[in-house]
């Protein structure tokens, strides 16, 4: 077993924070990879302005850091 690290499965789309779609009931459950997060903290709203790459989740209201 063990993965090869090649990322052969489905991959989240990448975006900047400003490039994320609106987070609302229609987009709830989407996951994106963000490329410009600023000091991300788990389960906090994502903010732009940095260089950190993190996964974010739309909870129906706000994009939060996973």
C-alpha positions in Angstrom: 0.0 0.0 0.0 1.0 3.6 0.5 0.6 6.4 -2.0 3.1 7.5 -4.5 2.4 11.2 -3.9 1.5 11.7 -7.5 -2.0 13.2 -6.9 -3.7 10.8 -9.2 -7.1 11.3 -7.6 -9.5 14.3 -8.0 -7.7 17.5 -7.1 -9.4 20.7 -5.8 -9.3 23.7 -8.1 -6.7 26.4 -7.3 -7.6 30.1 -6.9 -6.6 33.2 -5.1 -8.9 34.3 -2.3 -10.3 37.0 -4.5 -10.9 34.5 -7.3 -13.1 32.2 -5.1 -16.7 32.0 -6.1 -19.2 33.5 -3.7 -19.8 31.2 -0.7 -23.5 30.7 -0.3 -26.1 27.9 -0.1 -25.5 27.1 -3.8 -21.7 26.6 -3.4 -21.8 25.0 0.1 -19.4 22.0 0.2 -16.9 23.3 -2.4 -13.3 22.9 -1.6 -10.5 25.0 -3.3 -6.8 25.3 -2.9 -6.0 28.9 -2.2 -2.5 30.2 -3.1 -2.4 33.6 -1.3 -3.7 33.0 2.2 -2.5 35.3 5.0 -1.8 33.7 8.4 -4.3 30.9 8.0 -5.8 29.3 11.1 -7.8 26.1 10.9 -11.6 26.8 10.8 -11.1 30.6 10.5 -12.2 32.7 7.6 -9.5 32.8 4.9 -7.9 36.2 4.2 -5.8 37.1 1.2 -2.5 39.0 1.1 0.0 36.3 1.9 1.8 33.5 0.1 0.5 30.4 2.0 -1.2 27.6 0.1 -4.1 26.1 2.0 -7.3 24.2 1.4 -10.5 26.2 2.0 -14.1 25.0 2.4 -17.4 26.8 1.7 -19.6 26.3 4.8 -22.6 28.0 3.1 -21.6 31.5 4.4 -17.9 31.9 4.5 -14.7 30.3 3.0 -12.9 28.7 6.0 -9.4 27.2 6.2 -9.3 23.4 6.5 
